[in-house]
Amino acid sequence: MGKHKFLVHEDGDYVGVAIEDIQAGEEVMGVDLHSGKKFQVTSNHDIPLGHKIALRAAKKGEALIKYSESVGTVTQDIQVGDWVHTHNLKTARWDYGN
């Protein structure tokens, strides 16, 4: 498998961030930026550079954790290896209590 293709920002994050394009069906390795812990995931979708890959399953309505905090709400069930983006995540960034 070789080098890592995604980074995990904080322990407990639900996603990693692709540092290269990832192909559907590709078995990829990621690394935690702080601990160096390695993760191995098979991608369910093509995932572009800078986009997120799921490291754990999440149900619709659940908060998605990145940077050790909620970054949004899951809008469709997510499986390990899924591409996580605007099609299955409503960002908390623009939600000012509405």
N, C-alpha and C positions, 0 to 999 in steps of 0.2 A: 504494500500500500504506500509506503514511503512517507513523504512530508505531509504536514497538516494542511487542511484546506479551509478550516474555520476556526474562529477564536471564541472563547467563552469569557465574558468580562468578569463575572463574579460567581462564586460558589453558590449553587442553588438556582442559577438562571435556567429558565425553561428552553432557551434557544442559544444557538451559536451564530456568529456572523461570518458569512462566506468571505474569504480573502482571495478566492478565485472562483470562476464559474464552476458549478457542480452539475453533473449530468444525472438525469433520472436513472436509477438502478446502480449508481456508483457507490461503492463502499468508501466512505471518507473518514479521515481522522481529524479531530480537533484537539485543541489544547486550552486549558485554563490559563489565563494571563498571569495569575498570581501564584498558584500552586504548581503549575506545570502538569496537573492531572490530565490524562489523555482520555478522549471520548472516541468511540467508533460507532458510526451510524450509516445505514444504507438510505440513500436519498430516494424519496418517492416521486420527486419532480425535478425538472431542471430548475436550478436556483442560481440566479445571477449574482455576480460579485456585489457585496455589500448588503445582500438580503439575508434573511434569517432561516435557519434550519432548526426544526423542532428536536429537542433532546428528550422530551417526555410528552406523553399524551395530555391534552387539555380539552375539557368539555365546553360547549357553547355556554356563554355567560360567565365563565371563569376568568379571573384576572390572569394576565400573562406577565411573568416575571423576567425582567432583564435589568442589569445593573443592580440587582438585589431589591428592586422595587417594581410595582405594577406600572407597565407602560401602556396598558390598554386592556380591552375586553375581547375575548374570543367570540367571534360571530358564527363560526362553524366548528364542529368538532375537529380537533387536530390530532394526528397520529405522529409517533416518533418517525422522523425522516421527512416530514412534510415541509413544504415551502411555506413560510409564515410571512404574510404581507397584508396589504389592504383588503384582499378578497376574503380573509378569514380573521382579521384583527381590526377592531376599531380603536384607534389611538386615543390615549388619555391626554395627549399633548394639547389638543384644542378643546378639551371638555372642561369648561369652567363652571361646573356644577349644574349644568343644564340637563 
